[in-house]
Amino acid sequence: MRAPLDREVKEHFKPKVPEKRVPVDRQIAVKVYSCLNNPPGPTKLPSDFDRTLIKAQQQRKK
């Protein structure tokens, strides 16, 4: 009864083999790195009141 349990414990805690790294294209790596260092600024969304006015104006145009 203890043997299966011991085997499971040893299997769970044995040293894991790290996954092999996949080479990444240099251009993609540079692009990702530049985006991480210079993130785009936050986009300014219209307020609820402005959205209501815009929606009403678009409906009037139709």
C-alpha positions as CSV (number, residue, x, y, z in Angstrom):
1,M,0.0,0.0,0.0
2,R,2.9,2.4,0.7
3,A,4.8,1.5,-2.4
4,P,2.4,3.2,-4.9
5,L,2.2,6.2,-2.7
6,D,5.9,6.5,-2.3
7,R,6.3,6.2,-6.1
8,E,3.8,9.0,-6.7
9,V,5.5,11.3,-4.2
10,K,8.9,10.6,-5.7
11,E,7.6,11.2,-9.2
12,H,6.0,14.5,-8.2
13,F,9.0,15.9,-6.4
14,K,11.7,14.6,-8.8
15,P,13.8,17.4,-10.5
16,K,12.0,18.7,-13.6
17,V,13.8,18.8,-16.9
18,P,13.6,22.4,-18.2
19,E,12.0,22.8,-21.6
20,K,14.3,23.6,-24.5
21,R,14.2,27.2,-25.6
22,V,12.8,28.0,-29.0
23,P,14.8,30.5,-31.0
24,V,12.9,33.7,-31.8
25,D,13.5,35.8,-34.9
26,R,15.6,38.8,-34.1
27,Q,13.3,41.3,-35.7
28,I,10.3,40.1,-33.7
29,A,12.4,40.2,-30.5
30,V,13.5,43.7,-31.2
31,K,9.9,44.8,-31.9
32,V,8.6,43.2,-28.7
33,Y,11.4,44.7,-26.6
34,S,10.8,48.2,-28.0
35,C,7.1,47.9,-27.3
36,L,7.8,46.8,-23.7
37,N,10.1,49.8,-23.2
38,N,7.9,52.4,-24.8
39,P,4.3,51.4,-24.3
40,P,1.7,53.4,-26.2
41,G,0.0,56.1,-24.2
42,P,-3.6,55.6,-22.9
43,T,-6.3,56.4,-25.4
44,K,-8.7,59.1,-24.4
45,L,-12.2,57.8,-24.6
46,P,-15.2,60.2,-24.7
47,S,-17.2,60.6,-21.6
48,D,-20.7,59.1,-21.3
49,F,-22.2,62.5,-22.0
50,D,-20.1,63.0,-25.2
51,R,-21.0,59.5,-26.3
52,T,-24.7,60.2,-25.9
53,L,-24.3,63.4,-28.0
54,I,-22.3,61.6,-30.7
55,K,-24.8,58.8,-30.9
56,A,-27.7,61.2,-31.1
57,Q,-26.0,63.1,-33.9
58,Q,-25.3,59.9,-35.9
59,Q,-28.9,58.9,-35.6
60,R,-30.0,62.3,-36.8
61,K,-27.8,62.0,-39.9
62,K,-29.5,58.8,-41.0
